Amino acid sequence: MIEHYDIDDIISKMNNWYETFISKPNMAVGVLRLRADELDPQDPHLYDEIYYIIKGDGYITIEDEVVDIKEGSIIFVPAYAKHKFHSKKELIAIYVFAGEDKDVSEVK
């Protein structure tokens, strides 16, 4: 079955700083939105993750490495890696997990 999504529609209806709109056993896809200077509250995840920056710029800290980001940047974050975005402007990214959208803290 074909699934189709409109990213502008998803963003306009977001009530949280993230929205997972595809959730399958082997993949999850969503949108992360941080307002200007908002702290990134995410924890490390169980699965590898890709981010695609669709709006904003700044940097992401992955473990102890700092990587500059801008619109069009693609970032790979390995499973279990601590990571946080930092931006002075609104930041919007699409994320894709190589598995379910689960934090390390959710596993007992």
Secondary structure as GFF3:
##gff-version 3
##sequence-region A 1 108
A	DSSP	alpha_helix	7	12	.	.	.	ID=ss1
A	DSSP	beta_strand	18	24	.	.	.	ID=ss2
A	DSSP	beta_strand	27	34	.	.	.	ID=ss3
A	DSSP	beta_strand	49	55	.	.	.	ID=ss4
A	DSSP	beta_strand	58	62	.	.	.	ID=ss5
A	DSSP	beta_strand	65	69	.	.	.	ID=ss6
A	DSSP	beta_strand	74	77	.	.	.	ID=ss7
A	DSSP	beta_strand	83	86	.	.	.	ID=ss8
A	DSSP	beta_strand	91	97	.	.	.	ID=ss9
A	DSSP	three_ten_helix	104	106	.	.	.	ID=ss10
###
